[in-house]
C-alpha cells in the first residue's frame, strides 16, 4: 500500500517527466526516499554499521533523521552526527545516480561507507578544529568497523576505494 510520501515521490517524478524505472536499482522494490535511504538493504547495512560503530540507533525516516532521532545528545554531538549522516545519505544518492544514469554496477557497501567518510572529512573543513578532529576520528572508526565486518564474514574487498 502506498503511503502519502510514496505518492508524493511518484508525483515528483511525473512532474519532472521521468521516463526511467521507478524501481530501486539495488533491490527492485519501489523507489521512494523512504526506501532508498532507510529501507533498502544498502541503506540498512550502512545504518547498521553506524549502530555497530557508535551505538546510535538508525533513523527510521527523513522526519526522524531531521527531527527527534538524536534527542538526548548534546547539540555539539548532534551536529557532528548529522554531518556524518548527511554524508552517508549523499554517498547512497551518488551511488544510486551512477547506477541509474551511467548504468554502472552498484558500489559495494564498503565503498559507499568509505565514500560517506570521504564527504564527512571534506565537509569537516567547514567545522571548528575540535569538531573536525572528532569527525576524522569517527570516520576512521567507521572505516575500521566496516573492514572488520567484511573480514569477519569472509567478504572480499579491494584496497582501492573509488570516489
C-alpha positions as CSV (number, residue, x, y, z in Angstrom):
1,X,0.0,0.0,0.0
2,X,1.4,3.4,-1.0
3,X,1.9,5.9,1.8
4,X,1.4,9.7,1.3
5,X,5.1,10.1,0.9
6,X,5.3,7.4,-1.7
7,X,2.5,9.1,-3.7
8,X,4.4,12.4,-3.4
9,X,7.6,10.8,-4.7
10,X,5.6,9.5,-7.7
11,X,4.1,12.9,-8.3
12,X,7.6,14.5,-8.2
13,X,8.9,12.0,-10.8
14,X,5.9,12.6,-13.0
15,X,6.3,16.4,-12.7
16,X,9.9,16.0,-13.9
17,X,8.7,13.8,-16.8
18,X,10.8,10.9,-15.5
19,X,10.8,8.1,-18.1
20,X,13.1,5.7,-16.3
21,X,12.3,2.9,-13.9
22,X,10.7,3.7,-10.6
23,X,12.2,0.6,-9.1
24,X,15.2,0.7,-6.7
25,X,18.4,0.0,-8.6
26,X,19.8,-2.0,-5.7
27,X,16.8,-4.3,-5.0
28,X,13.9,-3.6,-7.4
29,X,11.4,-2.5,-4.8
30,X,9.5,0.7,-5.5
31,X,12.0,3.5,-5.1
32,X,10.9,6.2,-2.7
33,X,13.1,8.4,-0.5
34,X,12.0,6.3,2.5
35,X,13.0,3.1,0.7
36,X,16.3,4.4,-0.7
37,X,17.7,6.0,2.5
38,X,16.1,3.8,5.2
39,X,14.6,0.5,4.0
40,X,16.7,-0.8,1.1
41,X,19.3,-3.5,2.1
42,X,22.0,-1.0,1.1
43,X,20.7,1.7,3.5
44,X,20.0,-0.8,6.3
45,X,23.6,-2.2,6.1
46,X,25.0,1.3,6.2
47,X,22.9,2.4,9.2
48,X,23.6,-0.9,11.0
49,X,27.3,-0.1,10.6
50,X,26.7,3.2,12.3
51,X,25.0,1.4,15.1
52,X,27.8,-1.1,15.4
53,X,30.4,1.6,15.3
54,X,28.8,4.1,17.7
55,X,25.8,2.5,19.3
56,X,23.4,5.0,17.7
57,X,20.1,3.6,16.7
58,X,19.4,4.1,13.0
59,X,16.9,6.8,11.9
60,X,13.7,5.4,10.6
61,X,12.8,8.2,8.1
62,X,13.8,11.7,6.9
63,X,11.4,13.2,9.5
64,X,13.1,11.1,12.2
65,X,16.6,12.0,10.9
66,X,15.9,15.7,10.9
67,X,13.6,15.6,14.0
68,X,13.8,13.6,17.1
69,X,16.4,11.0,16.1
70,X,19.2,12.5,18.2
71,X,17.2,13.7,21.2
72,X,19.2,13.1,24.3
73,X,22.5,14.0,22.6
74,X,24.2,17.4,23.2
75,X,23.9,20.0,20.5
76,X,27.6,19.7,19.7
77,X,27.4,15.9,19.2
78,X,24.1,16.1,17.3
79,X,25.7,18.5,14.8
80,X,28.6,16.1,14.2
81,X,26.4,13.1,13.8
82,X,24.2,14.9,11.3
83,X,27.3,15.8,9.2
84,X,28.1,12.1,9.0
85,X,24.5,11.0,8.4
86,X,24.1,13.6,5.7
87,X,27.4,12.4,4.1
88,X,26.2,8.8,4.2
89,X,22.9,9.8,2.5
90,X,24.8,11.7,-0.1
91,X,27.0,8.7,-0.7
92,X,23.9,6.5,-1.2
93,X,22.4,9.1,-3.5
94,X,25.6,9.4,-5.6
95,X,25.9,5.6,-5.9
96,X,22.2,5.4,-7.0
97,X,22.6,8.1,-9.6
98,X,25.7,6.4,-11.1
99,X,23.8,3.2,-11.4
100,X,20.7,4.8,-12.8
101,X,22.2,7.4,-15.2
102,X,25.6,5.9,-16.0
103,X,24.5,2.3,-15.9
104,X,27.4,1.3,-13.7
105,X,27.5,-1.6,-11.3
106,X,26.5,-0.6,-7.8
107,X,29.4,0.0,-5.4
108,X,29.8,-2.3,-2.5
109,X,28.5,-1.4,0.9
110,X,32.1,-0.7,1.9
111,X,32.7,1.6,-1.0
112,X,29.5,3.6,-0.2
113,X,30.6,3.9,3.5
114,X,34.1,5.0,2.5
115,X,32.6,7.5,0.1
116,X,30.5,8.8,3.0
117,X,33.6,9.1,5.2
118,X,35.3,11.0,2.4
119,X,32.5,13.5,2.2
120,X,32.4,13.8,6.0
121,X,36.1,14.6,6.1
122,X,35.6,17.1,3.2
123,X,32.7,18.8,5.0
124,X,34.6,18.8,8.3
125,X,36.8,21.5,6.9
126,X,33.9,23.8,7.5
127,X,33.8,22.9,11.2
128,X,35.8,24.2,14.2
129,X,39.1,22.4,14.8
130,X,37.8,20.3,17.7
131,X,34.8,19.1,15.7
132,X,36.9,18.5,12.6
133,X,39.2,16.3,14.7
134,X,36.3,14.3,16.2
135,X,34.7,13.9,12.7
136,X,38.0,12.5,11.3
137,X,38.4,10.1,14.3
138,X,34.9,8.9,13.8
139,X,35.4,8.4,10.1
140,X,38.4,6.1,10.9
141,X,36.3,4.2,13.4
142,X,33.6,3.7,10.8
143,X,36.1,2.5,8.2
144,X,37.7,0.1,10.6
145,X,34.3,-1.3,11.7
146,X,33.2,-2.0,8.1
147,X,36.6,-3.6,7.2
148,X,36.3,-5.8,10.3
149,X,32.7,-6.8,9.3
150,X,33.8,-7.7,5.8
151,X,36.8,-9.6,7.1
152,X,34.7,-11.4,9.8
153,X,32.3,-12.7,7.2
154,X,34.9,-13.6,4.6
155,X,33.8,-10.9,2.1
156,X,36.4,-9.9,-0.3
157,X,37.2,-6.3,-0.7
158,X,39.7,-4.3,-2.6
159,X,42.2,-1.9,-1.1
160,X,41.2,0.5,-3.9
161,X,38.3,2.7,-2.8
162,X,36.6,4.7,-5.5
163,X,35.2,8.1,-5.0
